[in-house]
Amino acid sequence: MTAVACGLWPRTTDLPRYDPSLYASNATPAPSPSPVFSWSNGAEYAIVVRKHEHTLALYHWTQQEKVYPVVLGIAPSGPKTYRGDLRTPEGVYRIVWKRPHDRWSRFMLLSYPNDIDRRRYAMALTDGRVPIIDGAPPGPGNAVGIHGTDREDANVRGVDWTWGCISLLNPHVEELYDLVPLGTPVLIEE
């Protein structure tokens, strides 16, 4: 009975045969996929962080110029949900502030949290997936950025050590810092 319900048996031969001429005359072409960099809004520079590869790629007018090794939050898998979850966020952000940093050489602040992150946080809060610490939920987090390191050995070995930021070796972050302006779009993907 199950096989009949699934259409596996009995097999009939009186089904119509596929005739491409019946479909081609009325077909409309499929829409072109969105450009790979539609999220960057035509910016001169764009950054793509691929968490699963532990890389940060710098693009200039959609052409890949550099790829740097990075380390991430201690719990790198999945998107950041709340302050203290030790995850690196996923989504589209912008560099909103840059400054030299005593501990990490350079720091570039990202526009985290964005609207999607705030909605994710609200859903997690509603679902009970955000811990209550000292009687209150911790919030979605902030101050996530791209920076250098004071733990060069950990970066060289690929050990994720940040609280959610993206860390590069100091010569790499200094080069990147000098190249990209404020407003540079940053895509962080799993």
C-alpha positions in Angstrom: 0.0 0.0 0.0 2.8 2.4 0.8 4.5 1.8 -2.5 1.3 2.6 -4.4 0.8 5.8 -2.3 4.3 6.9 -3.2 3.7 6.2 -6.9 6.3 3.5 -7.1 4.0 0.6 -8.0 2.2 -0.3 -10.2 4.0 1.6 -12.9 1.9 2.8 -15.8 3.2 3.6 -19.3 0.4 5.8 -20.4 1.9 9.0 -18.8 2.6 11.8 -21.2 6.1 12.1 -22.4 8.1 15.3 -21.9 8.1 17.5 -25.0 10.4 20.5 -24.6 8.8 22.3 -27.5 5.6 22.7 -25.4 7.4 24.7 -22.8 10.2 26.6 -24.6 7.9 28.9 -26.6 6.3 30.4 -23.5 9.4 30.3 -21.2 10.9 33.4 -19.8 14.5 33.4 -18.8 15.3 32.9 -15.1 16.3 36.2 -13.5 20.1 36.7 -13.2 21.4 36.0 -9.7 22.2 39.1 -7.7 25.8 40.2 -8.1 28.1 38.6 -5.5 28.8 42.1 -4.1 25.3 43.5 -4.0 25.6 43.8 -0.2 28.6 46.2 -0.6 26.6 48.9 -2.4 29.4 49.6 -4.9 32.0 50.4 -2.2 35.6 50.7 -3.4 36.8 48.3 -0.7 34.9 45.4 0.8 35.9 42.8 3.4 34.7 39.2 3.5 35.4 37.1 6.7 34.8 33.4 6.2 34.6 31.9 9.7 34.8 28.3 8.6 38.1 29.1 6.7 39.5 31.5 9.3 40.2 34.1 6.6 39.6 37.7 5.9 39.6 38.6 2.2 40.1 42.2 1.1 38.4 43.2 -2.2 39.1 46.3 -4.3 36.3 46.9 -6.8 35.2 43.2 -6.4 38.7 41.9 -7.2 40.3 40.0 -4.4 43.5 41.7 -3.4 44.6 40.0 -0.1 43.7 37.1 2.1 44.7 37.2 5.8 44.5 34.4 8.3 42.3 35.3 11.3 41.2 34.0 14.7 37.7 34.5 16.0 35.6 34.3 19.2 36.3 31.4 21.5 33.0 29.8 20.3 33.2 30.6 16.6 30.3 28.5 15.2 27.0 30.1 14.7 26.0 33.8 14.9 26.5 36.0 17.9 23.3 36.2 19.9 24.1 38.0 23.2 27.0 39.7 25.0 29.3 37.1 26.5 28.4 34.2 24.2 32.0 34.4 22.8 30.8 34.1 19.2 31.8 36.2 16.2 28.7 37.7 14.6 27.5 36.8 11.1 26.0 39.4 8.7 26.8 42.6 6.9 28.4 45.4 8.8 30.4 48.6 8.2 33.6 49.9 9.7 32.3 52.8 11.8 35.3 53.8 13.8 39.1 53.3 13.6 41.9 54.0 16.0 45.4 52.9 17.0 45.2 50.6 20.0 47.8 50.0 22.8 47.0 46.4 23.2 46.0 45.3 19.7 48.0 47.7 17.5 44.8 48.8 15.5 41.1 48.6 16.1 38.3 49.0 13.6 34.8 49.0 15.2 32.0 47.3 13.3 28.4 48.3 13.2 27.3 45.3 15.3 24.5 44.8 16.2 22.5 45.5 13.1 18.7 45.2 12.8 18.9 41.5 12.0 21.1 40.9 15.1 18.6 42.8 17.3 15.8 40.7 16.0 17.8 37.5 16.6 18.5 38.7 20.1 14.8 39.5 20.8 13.8 36.0 19.6 16.4 34.3 21.7 15.3 36.3 24.7 11.7 35.3 24.1 12.7 31.7 23.6 14.7 31.7 26.8 18.1 31.2 25.1 19.6 34.3 26.7 20.9 33.7 30.2 19.9 35.9 33.1 23.1 37.2 34.7 22.8 39.2 38.0 19.0 39.4 37.5 19.1 40.7 33.9 19.8 39.5 30.4 23.2 40.7 29.1 22.0 42.5 25.9 23.0 41.7 22.3 26.6 42.9 22.7 28.6 45.7 21.1 32.2 46.8 20.5 32.8 44.0 18.0 35.7 44.8 15.7 38.7 43.8 13.6 41.9 44.2 15.5 45.5 43.0 15.9 46.8 40.8 18.7 48.8 40.8 21.9 48.8 37.0 21.6 50.8 36.4 18.5 51.5 32.8 19.3 47.8 32.0 19.5 47.1 33.8 16.2 50.0 31.9 14.5 48.6 28.6 15.8 45.1 29.5 14.8 43.7 29.4 18.3 40.4 31.3 18.6 40.8 33.5 21.7 38.7 36.7 21.3 35.3 37.4 22.9 33.8 37.8 19.4 36.1 40.1 17.5 38.2 39.2 14.5 41.9 39.2 15.2 44.8 39.4 12.7 48.5 39.5 13.2 49.7 43.1 13.8 51.5 43.6 10.5 48.3 42.4 8.7 45.9 44.6 10.7 48.2 47.6 10.2 48.2 47.1 6.4 44.4 46.6 6.4 43.8 49.7 8.6 45.8 51.9 6.2 43.9 50.7 3.2 40.2 50.7 4.2 38.2 53.8 4.9 35.4 54.3 7.4 32.2 52.9 5.9 33.9 49.9 4.4 31.4 47.1 4.2 32.2 43.8 6.0 30.5 40.5 5.3 31.0 37.9 8.0 29.8 34.4 7.0 29.9 31.0 8.5 
